[in-house]
Amino acid sequence: MAKKKHIPRLHEQGGRFYWKPEPGIRPHFKGIALGDIKRLAMQEAERLNDQVTAWQRKCKARPSVSRAQKGPLTVGQLITRYQMSTNADWTRLKQTTQATYRYCFNRLHDEFGHEIAATLNAIRVDEWWNNIQQSAPETGRHMAITARVLFNWSSRKGLIPTDHNPFRRMKIGGGKRRNVYFTWEEAKHLIETADQMELHSIGTAILIAFTCVQRISDVLRLTFNDIQDGRLVFTQSKGTRTLATGQKRQGFQVNVALPQATRERIQHEFVRRGAQMGDHLIICEGTGKPYLDQTASRVFRRVKAKAIEADPQKWGHLSDKQMRDGRRSGFVHSKENGADIDNITAISGHSIKEGMEIIETYLPRTAVMADKAAKYMDVKL
C-alpha cells in the first residue's frame, strides 16, 4: 500500500488548505490560503517549499530565533506580550474573565499564531469566520471580540501599524436577546440524554441553571459549600446588590431554597462521586476537573445532538438551543406557572426592569394565558 505523501508546511483546516511557514522563516515568508482543491494545494505548497529551500541556500540563514526576534511580530507574539504586560486592559479583568480570554487566546494562537500580525487581513479573517460559524458560532464570537482587544492594544503600543485591526469591521452579532428558551419538557429530555451518555455533569448543570434561574457560568463554578441546609447560597460573578447603607456592591447575593428535584440530584451526585464539601458541584467526566465555559458548551452540543437523534421530528427544534439559554428558560417557566416578576428576580439577580424585558421578549402570548387572565373578569351585572 502506497504511503501517503507528506508535504511540509501544508495544513488542512475546515476543508481548506493553507501553507504555514515555521517560526524561523516567518519574517520572510507569510502564510497563504491555497483553496479547497487538494491536488492544486499540494502543487502550490511544493512550489513555495522550493522557494524557501532556494532562499535558505542563498543567504545561509541565521538562527531562526534571532531572525524571529528582529522581524515583524506574529499574532502569537502579540498574544504573549499582551498577557505578560501589566496593562490595565488585562490586569483589571476578573479571574473568570481572564480564563475565558486565555481560552480564546489559545484558539487564536492555533489559528493565526504563526501569521505576521501586520499583514493579517480581513480576507483571511473572513475565511476563518465563515468556517467557525458552522461549527462553533458562540466560541467564534468570543474569539473575534478577544482578537479585537488584542489588535487595538497592539496598535496603541506601536507593535503593529496604527489602526490595523482586521477584526474591527466584522459583524459578529451579540447585543441582542436570543429569542430562544427551553420548556421544562425539553430540559428534562436533555438531562435524561446526558445521563444516558454518562455525562451527569451536564445534566446537573442544566437542572441547576433552569430550576435556580442562574447563569451557566456561575453554575459551573459552584462548590458543595454553596449548598447550605437545602439552600443555594453564593455570590454571582456579575450583577450588583444594594447594602442596607444604600451602597451598591458588585455581585448579587443568591439565597434560595433548592427545589426538591435539584436538592435530591445534588445529594445523589455528592454520594456517587464520593465528594468533599469544598469540591466543585460540576466536574468534567473526561478530565476530572471543573469545566471551562467553552468546554461545557462543546460537550452540551454532543448531548443535544444525541437528544435530537432520539426523535428528529419531535426534538429537531433543539438545534437552535444553547446551554446558556437555561437561565432565561427557568425565568419564563416560573412566570408561566404564576410566579411574580419581583420574586423571580430575587432568585435570578435581574433588576425588575430587566425581568420585565425578559417577559416582554420571551413569554408567548397564547390562548391558554389569555384564558387565565379572563378568569379574573368573571363579573356579575
C-alpha angles and dihedrals in degrees: 000000000000114000115243110255116244118207116195117240093013113124133176121214126172093344093308129102129230135185107222120184120213122250095266095064103029095103087061103032125039128203118268132202109233102189129240102291106100098202094053092042091054092050093049092045091054091049091051091047089053089054090052092049092050092048093049092051093047100050099027090229119242119233108302094231092061094048094045090055094050098042128076115296123261124224088254091056091050089053091051093049093047094052093044093049126096093224117142091234087073107025095051092059119104116252091250091052091047088054090055091048091050091052091050092045090053090051092046090049091053091051105035106006097111095046125098106256095213092056099039103118139194093256092061092044092050091053089055092045093052091053099046092046087068097050109025113005097168093049089048091052092053091046091052092049090049091048090053090055092048095050093044090053093045091051092052090050093051094244092124133019115294114276093002105149119141090186095056102091097038117127097226099160125224128123093081127092115252106237090217134105140154126251114220089252090057094045091049091051091051092048092050091048091051090052091050088053089049089244093129090157092067092047091051092048092051091048095050094044091051102040096037095038094231136147112262090232089060092044092055090056098049119118130199086257087070089066109081123174093332093314133111107233121174144113118258118235091231136034130050137261128208117231125215088260090060093251119133121230127193114255126044113243111232118203114163139142112254116240111249095250091051094046092050092047093052091048090050092050091049091055096038093054096038086233130179126225097260094050122110116262092222117050125173110243091213099053104019088230136102116282128255108227092245093049091052090051090051093051090046089057088058090052091047092051090052091047091053091046090061090069115351093188094054100035104026092106089067088080089087094052125099133194091249090062091076097088097054089041090060090046092054092043091054092050093047088054094053107270118146117242094238090055093048092049089053085066102035099042095233120137117248089253092052090048091054090049091052092053092045091052103039113020109098116227100225135168089252090058091046090053090052090055092045090061088069089059096063095128131160129224 
